[in-house]
């Protein structure tokens, strides 16, 4: 409802509760993120794709896996915030267990938006991964 009605105030409340549940970005960045989100016209399509895109070798409850996870040969850095209310820990674990060459970075005090919670640490970790690989 908030999305369809472009209710910016309600969307900010939802984001603060679900996305920015640890730290909140500056008001200017927060407003810009909400403005851009409200421009999105394909949310239902994205939700459908997230449910049906299954590279694993197992059924995810919605779609069978196609096994293409085996085709990923490059090293992957998987980042997770333990206070993420959007991605459950079990989903993160399934992803890292499915990949052959994965490094993980888990932020104990991290939300769904680690760039908001730990901008410098996140940047350093990504650069370190890139330099190493």
Order of alpha helices (4+ residues) and beta strands (2+ residues): alpha-alpha-alpha-beta-alpha-beta-alpha-alpha
